[in-house]
Amino acid sequence: MAESTLESTLQSASREALTEAVRRLDTHVDASAGADLAVLGDDLFGVQHLLESEPTLRRHLADPSVPVESRTELARRLFDGKVGAAALGVVTDLVASRWSRSIDLVEALEALARRAVLGVAEKDGSLDEVEDQLFRFGRVLDREPQLAALLVDRATPVDKRVGLLSDVLRGKASAVTVTLLEHAVRSPRALALDLVAGRLAELAAARRDRYVAHVRSAVALTEQQEQRLTESLGRLYGRPISLQVELDPDLLGGLVVRVGGELIDGSVAGRLASARRALPT
């Protein structure tokens, strides 16, 4: 699931745990090289698939009645030396968190693995391409339901299904796109792959949006103002930011800036609205 869809299905404890895990991972993605993120994503997918297939282990690692120290020590014994240091840190942090259901831990691992893999495309500037490829593949599956059914048919060995996927995508998709879809095929959960591809495309679009500031301004900005705003936002978010500016005279003055899901309202209209809300009724 894309994170916004996943979060809407989670109970309070799991939703809070996922939000914090995403925040930590995004910080790591911003500071990491693409090659390191590819390894991290692959490691997290590996842990996800293991816990999907081992429900007893999954329940123990997510059991809030088991002391945190015991859960994290078990995770270290299981995965130390089998995944990289970055992935081990992510896994132990997740295990230390509180989850409403044990399956939520698995879905969080999947969500973080996808973000790490998409981070590779962020670093090489191919997020637009990955988004388009995922969207188009979803439409292909819409038109070819037999292919869609074959790719998730649990009666067929997973390696054969992955081989079929590779044949379909050969020469038509980037390594990031192939990795995301391959792990979706490998998942023991029988999810409709056209829906998964669509959600992955939405996630790629959301990741791309992290690098775009949507700016509404009461008046046209000069080139120097746009440059200063770009530099300020880059310092604030710790990554390069590009601007998309539109005029909105209703703001009366100032700016409204949206980056991803964050909104900065520095408009006169916004300040007036805040002042009105503060007045006693």
Rosetta silent file (secondary structure, phi, psi, omega in degrees, C-alpha in Angstrom):
SEQUENCE: MAESTLESTLQSASREALTEAVRRLDTHVDASAGADLAVLGDDLFGVQHLLESEPTLRRHLADPSVPVESRTELARRLFDGKVGAAALGVVTDLVASRWSRSIDLVEALEALARRAVLGVAEKDGSLDEVEDQLFRFGRVLDREPQLAALLVDRATPVDKRVGLLSDVLRGKASAVTVTLLEHAVRSPRALALDLVAGRLAELAAARRDRYVAHVRSAVALTEQQEQRLTESLGRLYGRPISLQVELDPDLLGGLVVRVGGELIDGSVAGRLASARRALPT
SCORE:     score description
SCORE:     0.000 S_00000001
   1 L     0.000  147.289  167.620    0.000    0.000    0.000 S_00000001
   2 L   -66.834  151.290 -172.459    1.061    3.590   -0.441 S_00000001
   3 H   -58.300  -40.090 -178.835    1.684    5.091    2.992 S_00000001
   4 H   -61.759  -38.167  176.949   -1.347    7.377    2.993 S_00000001
   5 H   -69.126  -43.921  179.827   -3.555    4.367    2.209 S_00000001
   6 H   -61.447  -48.546 -176.937   -1.773    2.195    4.762 S_00000001
   7 H   -58.617  -34.981 -178.244   -1.962    4.783    7.526 S_00000001
   8 H   -67.684  -19.134 -179.440   -5.709    5.150    7.052 S_00000001
   9 H   -95.907   -7.552 -173.995   -6.152    1.434    7.853 S_00000001
  10 L   -89.964  148.493  170.667   -3.981    1.411   10.991 S_00000001
  11 L   -77.096  170.952 -168.044   -5.078    1.777   14.573 S_00000001
  12 H   -54.347  -50.347 -175.584   -3.593    4.574   16.657 S_00000001
  13 H   -61.394  -46.029 -179.577   -0.470    2.825   18.033 S_00000001
  14 H   -67.002  -37.952  179.552    0.584    1.438   14.656 S_00000001
  15 H   -62.599  -43.177  178.914   -0.146    4.713   12.888 S_00000001
  16 H   -66.022  -40.907  179.853    2.088    6.625   15.315 S_00000001
  17 H   -63.557  -42.512  179.655    4.849    4.014   15.018 S_00000001
  18 H   -66.210  -42.276  179.885    4.765    4.150   11.219 S_00000001
  19 H   -58.165  -44.927 -179.760    4.782    7.957   11.143 S_00000001
  20 H   -68.275  -38.899  179.017    7.898    8.059   13.305 S_00000001
  21 H   -64.362  -40.738  177.828    9.591    5.284   11.302 S_00000001
  22 H   -63.878  -41.212  179.440    8.938    7.128    8.033 S_00000001
  23 H   -60.344  -45.985  179.768   10.381   10.326    9.501 S_00000001
  24 H   -63.673  -42.984 -177.363   13.579    8.523   10.523 S_00000001
  25 H   -67.184  -40.237  179.579   13.907    6.758    7.187 S_00000001
  26 H   -60.981  -38.814  176.173   13.380    9.949    5.161 S_00000001
  27 H   -61.212  -42.191  178.928   16.201   11.586    7.127 S_00000001
  28 H   -65.810  -42.645  179.729   18.413    8.614    6.298 S_00000001
  29 H   -59.536  -45.748 -177.948   17.429    8.689    2.620 S_00000001
  30 H   -59.636  -30.305 -174.435   18.300   12.376    2.330 S_00000001
  31 H   -98.224    1.177 -170.894   21.795   11.716    3.721 S_00000001
  32 L  -111.713  158.091  175.487   22.578    8.471    1.842 S_00000001
  33 L   -83.003  156.334 -177.758   23.966    7.495   -1.554 S_00000001
  34 H   -58.559  -41.466 -178.713   21.804    5.643   -4.043 S_00000001
  35 H   -62.368  -39.306  178.954   23.860    2.431   -3.874 S_00000001
  36 H   -67.071  -36.072  179.516   23.479    2.285   -0.098 S_00000001
  37 H   -69.301  -33.829  177.013   19.714    2.792   -0.388 S_00000001
  38 H   -62.277  -42.703  177.902   19.459   -0.075   -2.864 S_00000001
  39 H   -65.485  -44.222  179.139   21.091   -2.378   -0.316 S_00000001
  40 H   -59.259  -47.609  179.932   18.885   -1.045    2.480 S_00000001
  41 H   -60.001  -44.299 -179.821   15.717   -1.592    0.454 S_00000001
  42 H   -63.491  -40.895  178.395   16.712   -5.130   -0.486 S_00000001
  43 H   -63.398  -45.210 -178.678   17.534   -5.967    3.138 S_00000001
  44 H   -66.255  -38.533  175.270   14.234   -4.604    4.431 S_00000001
  45 H   -61.707  -39.740  178.962   12.280   -6.487    1.788 S_00000001
  46 H   -60.863  -44.463  177.951   14.094   -9.656    2.862 S_00000001
  47 H   -65.163  -40.583  178.640   13.093   -9.168    6.498 S_00000001
  48 H   -57.848  -49.122 -176.828    9.541   -8.372    5.422 S_00000001
  49 H   -64.431  -36.712  177.520    9.215  -11.592    3.424 S_00000001
  50 H   -62.381  -48.957 -176.754   10.635  -13.650    6.313 S_00000001
  51 H   -69.541  -28.688  173.827    8.173  -12.232    8.839 S_00000001
  52 H   -62.348  -38.825 -174.850    5.293  -12.673    6.400 S_00000001
  53 H   -90.125   -6.451 -179.018    6.075  -16.373    6.181 S_00000001
  54 L  -125.130   77.777 -175.103    6.808  -16.835    9.930 S_00000001
  55 H   -61.788  -33.663  179.826    3.710  -15.680   11.833 S_00000001
  56 H   -64.722  -45.587  177.705    4.882  -17.026   15.208 S_00000001
  57 H   -63.030  -43.866  179.998    8.125  -15.062   14.993 S_00000001
  58 H   -59.090  -45.768 -178.857    6.259  -11.993   13.764 S_00000001
  59 H   -64.252  -37.538  179.487    3.823  -12.103   16.664 S_00000001
  60 H   -66.404  -43.784 -178.391    6.649  -12.434   19.179 S_00000001
  61 H   -67.265  -23.495 -178.411    8.586   -9.476   17.747 S_00000001
  62 L  -106.383    5.852 -174.962    5.446   -7.302   17.834 S_00000001
  63 L   -76.775  112.493 -177.875    4.054   -8.545   21.173 S_00000001
  64 L   -67.763  -15.191  178.104    3.722   -5.528   23.523 S_00000001
  65 L   -80.121  -13.880  176.139    3.674   -7.880   26.550 S_00000001
  66 L   -88.223  131.198 -178.910    7.272   -8.929   25.764 S_00000001
  67 L   -54.409  143.630 -179.002    9.852   -6.430   27.112 S_00000001
  68 H   -54.991  -42.700 -178.416   11.313   -4.139   24.472 S_00000001
  69 H   -60.690  -37.288  179.361   14.843   -5.266   25.323 S_00000001
  70 H   -68.733  -40.727 -179.688   13.921   -8.897   24.703 S_00000001
  71 H   -66.163  -45.645 -177.795   12.309   -8.118   21.355 S_00000001
  72 H   -69.444  -34.126  177.648   15.190   -6.003   20.081 S_00000001
  73 H   -66.273  -39.230  176.199   17.787   -8.523   21.288 S_00000001
  74 H   -62.676  -43.362  178.901   15.971  -11.274   19.398 S_00000001
  75 H   -60.693  -41.631  179.175   15.924   -9.115   16.266 S_00000001
  76 H   -64.255  -43.258  179.853   19.671   -8.505   16.573 S_00000001
  77 H   -63.366  -37.856 -178.048   20.408  -12.214   17.004 S_00000001
  78 H   -71.213  -40.507 -165.860   18.269  -13.067   13.998 S_00000001
  79 H  -113.712  -12.540  178.845   19.469  -10.419   11.570 S_00000001
  80 E   -63.166  127.137 -177.550   22.946   -9.259   12.639 S_00000001
  81 L    88.181  -14.236  178.592   25.338  -10.287    9.884 S_00000001
  82 L  -102.340  -23.024  173.025   22.472  -11.134    7.547 S_00000001
  83 E  -129.485  164.090  179.955   21.483   -7.536    6.754 S_00000001
  84 L   -69.955  169.523 -178.067   23.508   -4.339    6.729 S_00000001
  85 H   -61.495  -38.689 -178.907   23.914   -2.030    9.712 S_00000001
  86 H   -63.819  -46.003  179.965   21.370    0.460    8.334 S_00000001
  87 H   -65.931  -39.362  179.141   18.685   -2.194    7.891 S_00000001
  88 H   -61.801  -39.479  176.944   19.419   -3.694   11.310 S_00000001
  89 H   -63.530  -41.998  178.396   18.906   -0.265   12.864 S_00000001
  90 H   -63.083  -45.174 -176.977   15.585    0.175   11.063 S_00000001
  91 H   -64.866  -45.464 -178.714   14.394   -3.296   12.091 S_00000001
  92 H   -66.576  -35.822  175.300   15.322   -2.924   15.761 S_00000001
  93 H   -62.687  -42.573  179.169   13.647    0.493   15.891 S_00000001
  94 H   -64.319  -43.085 -179.004   10.485   -1.019   14.415 S_00000001
  95 H   -64.979  -32.292  179.153   10.548   -3.957   16.823 S_00000001
  96 H   -74.599  -15.005 -179.122   10.944   -1.538   19.737 S_00000001
  97 L   -80.811  166.761  179.437    7.812    0.337   18.637 S_00000001
  98 L   -98.648  128.653 -178.203    4.282   -0.526   19.683 S_00000001
  99 L  -120.878  136.071 -179.746    2.072   -2.158   17.034 S_00000001
 100 L   -68.134  -35.960  178.485   -1.665   -2.716   17.269 S_00000001
 101 L  -137.112  148.025 -178.026   -1.379   -5.922   15.187 S_00000001
 102 H   -64.845  -31.843  179.908    1.673   -7.990   14.309 S_00000001
 103 H   -66.042  -23.067  177.660    0.888   -7.764   10.580 S_00000001
 104 H   -64.062  -32.653  176.346    1.265   -3.978   10.874 S_00000001
 105 H   -62.301  -42.139  178.710    4.971   -4.536   11.541 S_00000001
 106 H   -64.213  -45.036 -178.061    5.257   -6.402    8.231 S_00000001
 107 H   -67.202  -32.001  175.470    3.394   -3.710    6.328 S_00000001
 108 H   -66.663  -42.215  176.517    5.629   -1.040    7.891 S_00000001
 109 H   -58.209  -43.193  179.179    8.722   -2.940    6.732 S_00000001
 110 H   -63.062  -44.819 -179.230    7.284   -3.068    3.224 S_00000001
 111 H   -61.915  -41.594 -179.302    6.485    0.656    3.242 S_00000001
 112 H   -71.561  -37.515  177.202    9.995    1.567    4.412 S_00000001
 113 H   -61.015  -43.024  179.092   11.638   -0.798    1.927 S_00000001
 114 H   -63.054  -40.932  178.952    9.718    0.851   -0.896 S_00000001
 115 H   -63.738  -40.002  179.071   10.785    4.311    0.276 S_00000001
 116 H   -63.583  -44.637  179.501   14.405    3.213    0.389 S_00000001
 117 H   -65.177  -42.130  176.547   14.255    1.791   -3.147 S_00000001
 118 H   -64.522  -25.100  174.962   12.516    4.896   -4.456 S_00000001
 119 H   -60.310  -30.676  175.938   15.323    6.838   -2.800 S_00000001
 120 H   -61.217  -43.750  178.806   17.626    5.362   -5.435 S_00000001
 121 H   -69.252  -32.656  174.832   15.489    7.033   -8.107 S_00000001
 122 H   -60.108  -42.677 -175.753   15.481   10.262   -6.108 S_00000001
 123 H   -69.694  -34.237 -178.233   19.265   10.284   -6.151 S_00000001
 124 H   -99.388    5.889  174.442   19.612    9.657   -9.886 S_00000001
 125 L    75.473   24.474 -175.596   16.710   11.905  -10.900 S_00000001
 126 L  -110.185   18.476 -178.453   14.528    9.168  -12.382 S_00000001
 127 H   -59.717  -40.641  178.213   11.442    9.396  -10.140 S_00000001
 128 H   -58.033  -44.597 -179.319    9.316   10.738  -13.007 S_00000001
 129 H   -64.012  -44.345 -179.766   10.325    7.786  -15.160 S_00000001
 130 H   -63.411  -44.225  177.952    9.629    5.261  -12.382 S_00000001
 131 H   -57.097  -46.272 -178.217    6.223    6.796  -11.680 S_00000001
 132 H   -65.175  -42.341 -179.536    5.283    6.600  -15.358 S_00000001
 133 H   -63.681  -42.022  179.322    6.501    3.004  -15.721 S_00000001
 134 H   -64.636  -43.600  179.235    4.527    1.856  -12.666 S_00000001
 135 H   -61.224  -46.212 -178.232    1.399    3.622  -13.862 S_00000001
 136 H   -65.331  -37.972  179.124    1.699    2.134  -17.352 S_00000001
 137 H   -65.079  -39.422  175.565    2.310   -1.357  -16.001 S_00000001
 138 H   -59.110  -39.863  178.933   -0.837   -1.090  -13.901 S_00000001
 139 H   -68.948  -35.797  176.270   -2.803   -0.186  -17.030 S_00000001
 140 H   -59.624  -45.027  179.936   -1.277   -3.171  -18.890 S_00000001
 141 H   -66.088  -32.652  174.961   -2.532   -5.479  -16.140 S_00000001
 142 H   -59.738  -40.612 -176.362   -5.965   -3.847  -16.355 S_00000001
 143 H   -80.777  -21.557 -176.132   -6.107   -4.777  -20.039 S_00000001
 144 L  -125.100   75.599 -176.616   -4.631   -8.263  -19.541 S_00000001
 145 H   -61.145  -28.404  179.069   -6.351   -9.875  -16.545 S_00000001
 146 H   -65.735  -43.100  176.113   -4.892  -13.297  -17.380 S_00000001
 147 H   -61.867  -44.661  179.466   -1.359  -11.942  -16.999 S_00000001
 148 H   -58.926  -41.248 -179.754   -2.343  -10.212  -13.755 S_00000001
 149 H   -67.608  -40.321 -179.742   -3.762  -13.486  -12.405 S_00000001
 150 H   -62.921  -37.589 -175.614   -0.657  -15.478  -13.389 S_00000001
 151 H   -68.892  -23.088 -179.694    1.683  -13.084  -11.599 S_00000001
 152 L  -115.714   12.222 -178.421   -0.067  -13.577   -8.243 S_00000001
 153 L   -73.626  109.236 -175.919   -1.109  -17.236   -8.656 S_00000001
 154 L   -70.523  -11.943  175.831    0.172  -18.933   -5.482 S_00000001
 155 L   -75.713  -16.647  178.809   -0.102  -22.328   -7.189 S_00000001
 156 L   -97.101  132.059  179.434    2.816  -21.282   -9.425 S_00000001
 157 L   -53.520  142.318 -173.307    6.315  -21.237   -7.853 S_00000001
 158 H   -61.456  -36.214 -179.190    7.383  -17.713   -7.022 S_00000001
 159 H   -64.001  -33.663  177.065   10.578  -17.906   -9.091 S_00000001
 160 H   -69.332  -38.208  179.015    8.513  -18.715  -12.193 S_00000001
 161 H   -68.187  -39.161  176.971    6.231  -15.765  -11.523 S_00000001
 162 H   -65.387  -38.276  176.274    9.223  -13.475  -11.034 S_00000001
 163 H   -62.040  -40.754  177.175   10.680  -14.835  -14.287 S_00000001
 164 H   -62.991  -43.976  177.628    7.434  -14.022  -16.087 S_00000001
 165 H   -59.013  -44.571  179.939    7.515  -10.504  -14.674 S_00000001
 166 H   -60.567  -40.202  178.838   11.124  -10.084  -15.838 S_00000001
 167 H   -63.356  -42.103 -178.150   10.164  -11.210  -19.339 S_00000001
 168 H   -66.166  -38.065 -173.608    7.280   -8.727  -19.468 S_00000001
 169 H   -92.346   -8.757 -173.484    9.403   -5.819  -18.221 S_00000001
 170 L   -55.596  125.068  179.416   12.655   -6.574  -20.034 S_00000001
 171 L    75.927    1.285 -175.874   13.884   -3.440  -21.782 S_00000001
 172 L  -119.835   -4.810 -174.591   10.825   -1.471  -20.676 S_00000001
 173 L  -145.221  150.744  178.432   11.508   -0.618  -17.030 S_00000001
 174 L   -75.163  167.777  178.877   14.287    0.691  -14.829 S_00000001
 175 H   -61.027  -36.914  179.202   15.976   -1.368  -12.106 S_00000001
 176 H   -63.718  -46.315  179.164   13.994    0.527   -9.448 S_00000001
 177 H   -61.152  -45.336 -179.603   10.671   -0.282  -11.119 S_00000001
 178 H   -62.074  -43.988 -179.525   11.615   -3.937  -11.551 S_00000001
 179 H   -60.091  -47.289 -178.725   12.721   -4.238   -7.918 S_00000001
 180 H   -60.819  -45.621 -177.711    9.479   -2.767   -6.564 S_00000001
 181 H   -73.194  -34.482  178.398    7.273   -4.997   -8.703 S_00000001
 182 H   -62.173  -43.118 -179.966    9.386   -8.109   -8.133 S_00000001
 183 H   -69.967  -29.735  174.030    9.004   -7.825   -4.374 S_00000001
 184 H   -64.854  -39.013  177.794    5.274   -7.288   -4.787 S_00000001
 185 H   -67.928  -36.951 -178.411    5.131  -10.573   -6.718 S_00000001
 186 H   -72.923  -18.857 -176.641    7.221  -12.329   -4.049 S_00000001
 187 L   -61.845  133.191  177.501    4.923  -11.219   -1.225 S_00000001
 188 L   -65.013  -18.774  179.172    2.918  -14.158    0.235 S_00000001
 189 L   -77.317  132.480 -176.389   -0.130  -11.907    0.411 S_00000001
 190 L   -84.455   77.490  179.548   -2.343  -12.304   -2.658 S_00000001
 191 L   -97.206  141.416  177.930   -2.732   -8.639   -3.562 S_00000001
 192 L   -62.194  120.960 -171.725   -3.989   -7.547   -6.973 S_00000001
 193 H   -69.464  -28.248  177.135   -0.838   -6.441   -8.764 S_00000001
 194 H   -65.516  -37.237  176.783   -2.587   -3.751  -10.809 S_00000001
 195 H   -68.457  -40.926  178.545   -3.659   -2.080   -7.558 S_00000001
 196 H   -61.408  -44.928  179.615   -0.161   -2.455   -6.116 S_00000001
 197 H   -60.594  -40.798  178.333    1.376   -0.884   -9.234 S_00000001
 198 H   -63.922  -42.104  179.486   -1.035    2.037   -8.953 S_00000001
 199 H   -67.763  -36.537  176.106   -0.218    2.575   -5.293 S_00000001
 200 H   -64.945  -39.442  176.361    3.495    2.414   -6.032 S_00000001
 201 H   -61.770  -41.040  177.702    3.033    5.042   -8.747 S_00000001
 202 H   -63.363  -39.972  178.878    1.225    7.238   -6.203 S_00000001
 203 H   -65.723  -41.266  177.197    4.086    6.765   -3.743 S_00000001
 204 H   -60.967  -40.931  178.768    6.644    7.699   -6.417 S_00000001
 205 H   -63.992  -40.353  179.233    4.630   10.849   -7.167 S_00000001
 206 H   -66.123  -38.692  177.572    4.527   11.706   -3.460 S_00000001
 207 H   -64.618  -42.253  178.345    8.288   11.202   -3.174 S_00000001
 208 H   -61.204  -36.846 -177.759    8.832   13.448   -6.192 S_00000001
 209 H   -65.860  -19.878  176.848    6.599   16.056   -4.590 S_00000001
 210 L   -63.693  -20.436 -176.023    9.025   16.258   -1.656 S_00000001
 211 L  -102.379    7.386 -178.932   11.378   18.091   -4.019 S_00000001
 212 E  -123.802  127.381  173.168    8.810   20.596   -5.280 S_00000001
 213 E   -99.350  117.805  176.708    7.566   23.639   -3.376 S_00000001
 214 E   -89.471  112.401 -171.602    4.129   24.729   -4.573 S_00000001
 215 E  -112.380  128.095  169.627    4.081   28.473   -3.953 S_00000001
 216 E  -110.107  130.048 -176.275    1.091   30.803   -4.098 S_00000001
 217 E  -130.717  143.269  179.211    1.981   34.486   -4.053 S_00000001
 218 L   -69.302  -27.949  179.492   -0.145   37.619   -4.015 S_00000001
 219 L  -134.378  161.420  179.294    2.278   39.269   -6.477 S_00000001
 220 L   -64.626  137.191  177.768    4.784   38.015   -9.022 S_00000001
 221 L   -86.238  142.917  174.076    8.159   37.105   -7.494 S_00000001
 222 L   -75.626  165.888  178.107   11.345   38.523   -8.946 S_00000001
 223 H   -59.258  -39.955  179.946   14.115   36.175  -10.038 S_00000001
 224 H   -66.450  -39.063  178.214   16.130   37.190   -6.962 S_00000001
 225 H   -65.008  -42.281  178.416   13.177   36.479   -4.642 S_00000001
 226 H   -62.719  -39.730 -179.963   12.647   33.059   -6.182 S_00000001
 227 H   -65.154  -43.957  179.260   16.343   32.273   -5.772 S_00000001
 228 H   -63.613  -40.264  179.380   16.344   33.335   -2.114 S_00000001
 229 H   -65.328  -42.544  178.297   13.195   31.308   -1.433 S_00000001
 230 H   -59.375  -45.225 -179.541   14.692   28.256   -3.161 S_00000001
 231 H   -65.334  -41.209 -179.337   17.855   28.533   -1.067 S_00000001
 232 H   -64.837  -43.399  179.708   15.913   29.037    2.169 S_00000001
 233 H   -67.871  -35.872  176.956   13.681   26.034    1.541 S_00000001
 234 H   -62.011  -41.296  177.414   16.699   23.929    0.604 S_00000001
 235 H   -67.487  -40.044 -177.562   18.324   24.762    3.929 S_00000001
 236 H   -64.438  -43.228 -174.531   15.085   24.138    5.808 S_00000001
 237 H   -97.632   -8.677  176.873   14.432   20.691    4.272 S_00000001
 238 L    71.326   24.961  178.283   18.023   19.603    3.742 S_00000001
 239 L  -156.136  158.883  178.640   17.537   18.764    0.062 S_00000001
 240 L   -63.147  137.713 -178.944   17.313   20.597   -3.275 S_00000001
 241 L  -127.116  133.063  172.401   13.902   22.187   -3.794 S_00000001
 242 E  -106.799  154.954 -175.230   12.398   23.513   -7.025 S_00000001
 243 E  -103.995  141.161  165.023    9.583   26.067   -7.126 S_00000001
 244 E  -122.880  108.580 -170.588    6.205   26.005   -8.840 S_00000001
 245 E  -107.991  133.286  172.942    4.784   29.519   -8.401 S_00000001
 246 E  -131.800  147.843  179.913    1.242   30.679   -9.116 S_00000001
 247 E   -83.543  138.608  178.517   -0.351   34.076   -8.534 S_00000001
 248 L  -145.088   87.939 -177.742   -3.236   34.323   -6.062 S_00000001
 249 H   -59.372  -20.997 -179.667   -4.365   37.927   -5.407 S_00000001
 250 H   -65.408  -15.495  179.009   -6.826   36.686   -2.782 S_00000001
 251 H   -71.534  -18.669  179.134   -3.870   36.194   -0.441 S_00000001
 252 L    73.275  -30.929  179.583   -3.634   40.032   -0.176 S_00000001
 253 L   173.777  161.656  178.095    0.106   39.760    0.458 S_00000001
 254 L    79.545 -164.622 -173.586    2.822   37.280    1.415 S_00000001
 255 E  -134.755  154.083  165.062    3.175   33.631    0.393 S_00000001
 256 E  -122.639  126.173 -175.644    1.701   30.200    0.969 S_00000001
 257 E  -122.590  129.407  174.720    4.202   27.370    0.458 S_00000001
 258 E  -121.313  124.923  174.221    3.425   23.641    0.340 S_00000001
 259 E  -123.824  113.177 -175.104    6.199   21.035    0.270 S_00000001
 260 L    60.791 -126.015  179.893    4.869   17.494    0.328 S_00000001
 261 L   -95.018    6.030 -177.154    2.324   17.393    3.134 S_00000001
 262 E   -99.801  139.582 -179.023    3.645   20.477    4.939 S_00000001
 263 E  -122.446  130.361  175.357    2.047   23.905    4.603 S_00000001
 264 E  -117.497  110.112 -176.761    3.679   27.227    5.471 S_00000001
 265 E  -105.269  102.544  176.938    1.125   30.046    5.418 S_00000001
 266 L  -112.144   24.708 -177.109    2.797   33.441    5.485 S_00000001
 267 L   -85.547  157.062  174.726    0.035   35.263    3.667 S_00000001
 268 H   -62.454  -42.241  179.731   -1.799   38.330    4.904 S_00000001
 269 H   -61.153  -39.531  178.285   -5.085   36.483    4.409 S_00000001
 270 H   -64.716  -41.573  179.509   -3.798   33.628    6.518 S_00000001
 271 H   -67.539  -38.140  177.300   -2.723   35.935    9.327 S_00000001
 272 H   -63.862  -41.272  178.877   -6.092   37.710    9.258 S_00000001
 273 H   -63.431  -40.125  177.840   -7.890   34.382    9.420 S_00000001
 274 H   -64.275  -40.426  179.201   -5.760   33.343   12.387 S_00000001
 275 H   -64.172  -40.152  178.608   -6.498   36.618   14.129 S_00000001
 276 H   -64.351  -38.751  179.543  -10.230   36.169   13.588 S_00000001
 277 H   -66.628  -27.579 -178.525  -10.093   32.661   15.034 S_00000001
 278 H   -80.054  -14.947 -179.408   -8.321   34.019   18.104 S_00000001
 279 L   -70.488  142.186  177.962  -11.049   36.562   18.820 S_00000001
 280 L   -66.969  144.999  179.786  -13.493   35.633   21.593 S_00000001
 281 L   -97.990    0.000    0.000  -16.935   34.617   20.378 S_00000001
